[in-house]
């Protein structure tokens, strides 16, 4: 860990401490795009697995939630059934 010219801590690879290595791509970028879709077109524009995927974001912060969301929909049959099972 080193300090940059402006006093920020950086790893030896030049990345700011605590920042995601691929913040504009990968899971972080995907999550931002999903949120933007909801804001621009509404939740009705998303498939059930996409809504569930977004509900899983806070509980699974650093992994792709799409496979889990699809598996839960397949297992329980619908978003409503998944929510009934866990709520």
C-alpha positions in Angstrom: 0.0 0.0 0.0 1.4 3.4 -1.0 0.0 7.0 -0.7 -0.6 8.9 -4.0 0.3 12.5 -4.6 -3.2 13.6 -3.3 -2.9 11.4 -0.2 -5.2 8.6 -1.3 -4.0 5.1 -0.4 -3.3 2.9 -3.4 -2.3 -0.7 -3.8 1.0 -1.4 -5.4 -0.9 -1.9 -8.6 -2.2 1.7 -8.7 -5.7 1.0 -7.7 -7.4 3.0 -5.0 -8.0 1.1 -1.8 -11.5 -0.2 -1.6 -12.3 0.4 -5.3 -13.5 -2.5 -7.5 -11.0 -3.6 -10.0 -13.5 -3.7 -12.9 -16.1 -1.2 -11.7 -17.4 -0.3 -15.2 -17.7 -3.9 -16.3 -18.5 -7.2 -14.7 -21.0 -7.4 -11.8 -20.8 -3.7 -10.8 -21.5 -2.6 -14.4 -24.3 -5.1 -14.8 -25.9 -3.9 -11.6 -25.7 -0.3 -12.7 -27.3 -1.2 -16.1 -30.1 -3.1 -14.3 -30.9 -0.2 -12.0 -30.8 2.2 -15.0 -33.3 0.0 -16.8 -35.7 0.0 -13.9 -35.4 3.8 -13.6 -36.0 4.4 -17.3 -38.5 1.7 -18.2 -39.9 0.5 -14.8 -39.8 -2.8 -13.1 -42.4 -4.2 -15.5 -39.7 -4.1 -18.2 -37.7 -6.8 -16.4 -38.2 -10.6 -16.5 -39.0 -12.3 -13.2 -35.5 -13.6 -12.9 -34.1 -10.1 -13.4 -36.3 -8.7 -10.6 -35.2 -11.5 -8.3 -31.6 -10.9 -9.4 -31.9 -7.3 -8.2 -33.5 -8.3 -4.9 -30.4 -10.6 -4.3 -27.9 -7.8 -5.0 -27.6 -6.6 -1.4 -27.2 -10.1 0.0 -24.7 -11.2 -2.6 -22.5 -8.2 -3.1 -19.6 -9.6 -5.1 -21.0 -12.5 -7.1 -23.2 -12.8 -10.2 -26.7 -13.3 -8.9 -28.2 -14.3 -12.3 -27.5 -18.0 -12.0 -29.0 -18.1 -8.4 -32.1 -16.1 -9.5 -32.7 -18.4 -12.4 -32.2 -21.5 -10.3 -34.7 -20.2 -7.7 -37.3 -19.4 -10.4 -36.8 -22.9 -11.9 -37.1 -24.6 -8.5 -40.1 -22.7 -7.3 -41.8 -21.9 -10.6 -42.3 -18.2 -10.3 -41.1 -15.0 -8.6 -44.2 -15.0 -6.4 -43.5 -18.6 -5.3 -39.9 -17.7 -4.5 -41.0 -14.8 -2.4 -43.7 -16.9 -0.6 -41.1 -19.5 0.2 -38.7 -17.1 1.8 -41.0 -14.4 3.3 
